[in-house]
Amino acid sequence: ASLYVHESACNAFRPAHVLGLPATTVTLAVIGLLMAAVAASAVVTAWRLRAGLGEDTGEGATIPDQRRFMAYAGLIVSRIFLFGILLRLLTSFVIAPCRYR
């Protein structure tokens, strides 16, 4: 989606500006913030699930152990995605979207 927004805005004759920034930068920032909010809610959800399952009892491969593993995996993966989304969001402000055209 961001590539389509980038190409269509850079091909326009006069790029629009919003709040003193190119419209492409603002659009990519809004999309990035929405995606970061979704990823942050996934982190919170995985954290709550992990906290609700308690600690490992050492009994072996039980259903709560499998759920605990999946909660930990969800926590790790959603944190990685959140980090990547935030990095992509920062590039919208550091690199001008139509600079190298």
Beta strands, then each sheet from edge to edge (+ up, - down):
strand 1: 17-18
strand 2: 21-22
sheet 1: 1+ 2-
end
